[in-house]
């Protein structure tokens, strides 16, 4: 069999301690945050680009799928070995190679945990903004492969904006350097950004050159509670029109509020129907001025309260409510079907009311929260595990919500990618010509379809 | 002949007033800022994506090169029809289709002049940061195709950071929508950024969805004059370390200063060896605080003067010196060979001293200025027109300077692209594997090499 010959060859080039063959070991690399499972034939821990290159060259010879994996925190199945083969577990390539405080750049291996990296640079007075919710476990390599976002994207942009260059191994084994260590470079095609968000289908990332910022001098958090969701959404537009660009502008709908209130009683007033959590950062004088501007535009009969926090302890208290959504949902013991859709900011009220209508009609419990500042809302359909009928209605709801999102001029994925979960819906957003162009690129770089097959384009 | 049959077919599908056939008309579309000339067989002004699609389909049938052209202000020959064929002059697709002040986005056609667009959005209290020096004549389509930068890139990034999505016509004629109108989207490969900076070789841009920002409330300009170039460069690092990210941080070396002093006598003191022009923008309180921080770190025996300007008139006076470099050079009646190299910020002193050494050894007059904040320096080699020997030495200097730049960890093009001017040097920065990957993408999307052939990769 090809796979056993392939494994025998792998053992000749990769040290024994960097190979997992036993089922109990392989199970740990068979799932991700989707809850789905696919057992790989082998798990290999590369230690350098050359390892990855050698594995890919062999995989092309023996026609074995190769699936790169960060921390496996993805919501769309990007790291799942859906056709078996080798999982390339990148967790042992986890060194921070350089933090250059003169030029505000860093060079890291892909297995570095995002939160750990942020702590390191912040200790030096520097700042790496992208902050996916998974940051305590997810890795920079996974963040790059999926183009992760997070609350700060509204002001600072997504992972893409912080990657200057990559070392990557192409599907056929060539090691390439893309981009540059400098802040500007227009030399040939933008392979860096072609790889970012390609979900491990066009190359395996072996080094990342990141751009850093100076750490903002101060932070200030505001929480506004509304008796009306439309008013909350309108406040988002008014804040931006007042020329304030918050570092985070988070939204919770009434079901998210109720869930947190059940979990932490008394957190919110009973008539709260929507909430905005607003974080400002920058020079102290500037954020005080911005807070005053926000206070002047977030006002009116539908504003139940507007609290301001400057100390770290007070800020943590306000953020606790937002951070408690996921734990609060656990108590329901329900299965969470999590979709991260995006609409133009001004269409958030239409999106939320449309989702509430879908929920009512299909008799589903749907909780919405997320990044109102950039229109990226996390839609969570909560169903009883094993309830086949509810699962069917949830599937229908996903389709209707995606259609609504597209009609509102939005996108079916803001930061989670397509993977396998959203692959059936790709054609709702992309035209056949756009998909065909992407597939031509995939075929040009991976003629045998070795690298992470079955992702994004289900037919490949 | 293929070309005359092709022209006959074009006349059937494109209105007569949108075709230029006469030599005197075609000459106007034969050159760009490189000073080189290539006469096209035909100039066509498309009015919509369908025109472009129809032309490309015919061009594929008859094997005729198609060269998209914005305003022809490029420095590397991207818009030159080096193998004849059709120039697609995009200047009649010049409508601003939408400015959405709720969602801070705009939809434009590629022929919109960048400066005109900036004026329109600024009148609405909005802001489009990319500011290439050519902005009064260059177009948004050309800016996207070359990934234009400008002084504000140090704080705001380059054109790439402001493009949310495109409508583009692929080399084989398919019209595709890339990206999205929203601020975040990870749905398939990033065709948007693959097209940005691809210099018109992978697609013809027919619509651009841009991201806007709120217009900063205030601006403040500082000018620091130094008796020592190393001190000027060190000041750049100190400013960034003080957590100040200026909206512009421009540099002039002693030869640029001397040239402006000859043109506008008394502008600078005789012992000035370097200059930094620093622009701050943001809330008034913030920029006053940042200016004070700059004054506290830009100090010492090598600082001849540090001036601060807040009124528009005072700011214009300070910028006049920077803007006078190009006109001041004209009086020498010399040919200017302009290269835009980039190095990590901290390596600017090494770059400048290395260039001065090359200039002395090869007996050349080289003037350096540019965007110190992001390490992007414009190197201008000034030679007598028709002096073959000087031309040879200049060519040698370019090669040596590119080698120096690569050795310093930099890039041979920050914002001008590769085109034909830098194509011979592509291999100095990119490995054969990286070039091969790019060429595979080109071949996958443009199998007959119809769209802008001979650019970036001289062998294609």
Interface residues (C-beta under 8 A of the other chain):
Chain A: X100 X101 X102 X103 X104 X105 X125 X146 X147 X149 X153 X154 X157 X158 X160 X161 X170 X174 X175 X176 X177 X178 X180 X181 X182 X183 X184 X185 X186 X187 X188 X189 X190 X191 X193 X194 X196 X197 X198 X202 X213 X214 X215 X216 X217 X237 X240 X241 X243 X244 X245 X282 X283 X285 X286 X288 X289 X290 X342 X343 X344 X345 X346 X371 X374 X375 X376 X409 X410 X411 X412 X413 X414 X415 X416 X417 X418 X422 X426 X429 X430 X431 X433 X434 X435 X436 X437 X438 X440 X441 X442 X443 X444 X445 X456
Chain B: X100 X101 X102 X103 X104 X105 X125 X146 X147 X149 X153 X154 X157 X158 X160 X161 X170 X174 X175 X176 X177 X178 X180 X181 X182 X183 X184 X185 X186 X187 X188 X189 X190 X191 X193 X194 X196 X197 X198 X202 X213 X214 X215 X216 X217 X237 X240 X241 X243 X244 X245 X282 X283 X284 X285 X286 X288 X289 X290 X342 X343 X344 X345 X346 X371 X374 X375 X376 X409 X410 X411 X412 X413 X414 X415 X416 X417 X418 X422 X426 X429 X430 X431 X433 X434 X435 X436 X437 X438 X440 X441 X442 X443 X444 X445 X456
